[in-house]
């Protein structure tokens, strides 16, 4: 046992015996791992925020369908939903698309309940305003814009958007009163947040919402969902055409998010496999360049009574040490890149629609899983790269190796 | 009594880049009793170094059999051969050393698989190097040593593990008279303590205590000695 430990320890020391080879190996593996670890960390961060958004959102989201197409829901439907037992609240929300600016940017307008309500997209409580303030409740014609849209259109608090919309009472402008951090799940879209009342006016759809957010007592979501789906219409219309309900439960959202996160992680894993395939031949060449030196060294050790297993153990521990150094360095560099450096340069690669300098805090989280995967794959790369030369050296006759 | 080293009609052939066959050792038979001191003599290129390597299981013979303390290395398997080599010490001209290790680590590298700690190995190295006049070179890098010093360091390495037998190739090469005397004295002491020796040398007179001699020319034994 003492011999095993002593030989293993000599493998750690061997890292310092060949500094150039060690530095080249660690640098190559680290260069491969950093994008992967960074991607997995961002994937985890996005999944976290998505899960939070789902967790703090409504239990059920109800939309209306007429002729199989999405249709606005009259606010009178809220009373019908509130009448269902165990429903605790129903809040209206408007999500609609408009175009803004000379370039006619596609913009999503979200009409929210007044601040102070429960968090989630149905309220403004979880929006982080980085400049200015939140919009006033009611028909104040105030809006806050996402940081990405603000940067693109040159908007800042105090800016006026003339005319933002025209309704039956004439042209209206809107005051930009704040800029919010447009992170997940909104960085991909150009988003304007405003009060529900103002959003109704934007779209000239008084007394209507596009979605109703239903909260209920714990454990009743499924029963209430079925009750809503059994309703022949969400609200009676003058024409008599029914407005069919469509209901999304939080579980549906969470399942979709989990699939999305798994897809993201899978994409990064694929990226790694491609890098792995490219890296191994490079490492084989790099270690092959030191084969003569390794052969001679191994010959000396075998002359002195080292067995093939001793030599291979030493080479394995040397590779393991290099892999651990590379994996640790990758995790540290990834954390630095995502934290203090704000994912500059890599945000555009990892997040569709984000700029190289994203201008918002890219969500990320380094969990033990990806770190362990990175360490294991790092070891695999180093081993596959160094194994041929190690094996050749270890299996040679001592005199032949030293010759 | 079983001899410590025995070679029966041993041959080693190499193939040059041109494809021509070189018979480095050609049908040599010899035996060295335990505690014996065999001198291998002969002109340069006569096969002395190759025969040392064959006797120490550093190389496999093309033909014939080598026995070490009655055991055939060819039949021992890789692990068995390593165990046999641990009972031997090797000293070759010019080293060879591991360039990135300090001298004391080179001298005691063979003790690592035995589980000996660094402090103990360092003490072993200090004794062995001191005995051969290299006490001040403990931390030196191999590249800082002269050819003669490397030869002595190689001998110190062979002695450090206190082996049952030492195979030495030209241990007196590149040494002045005083240092040669120091080395001969060290080998004589070990011989008196029971260590078996096979020494390839051109300086036969330096080893009056040798128990046997074997002369090689062109890979063949020419002294007429049998087993």
Interface residues (C-beta under 8 A of the other chain):
Chain A: X1 X2 X3 X4 X5 X6 X7 X10 X16 X17 X18 X296 X297 X299 X300 X301 X302 X303 X304 X305 X306 X307 X308 X309 X310 X397 X398 X399 X400 X402
Chain B: X53 X56 X58 X59 X60 X78 X79 X82 X83 X85 X86 X88 X90 X96 X97 X98 X100 X101 X109 X110 X112 X113 X114 X115 X116 X117 X157 X161
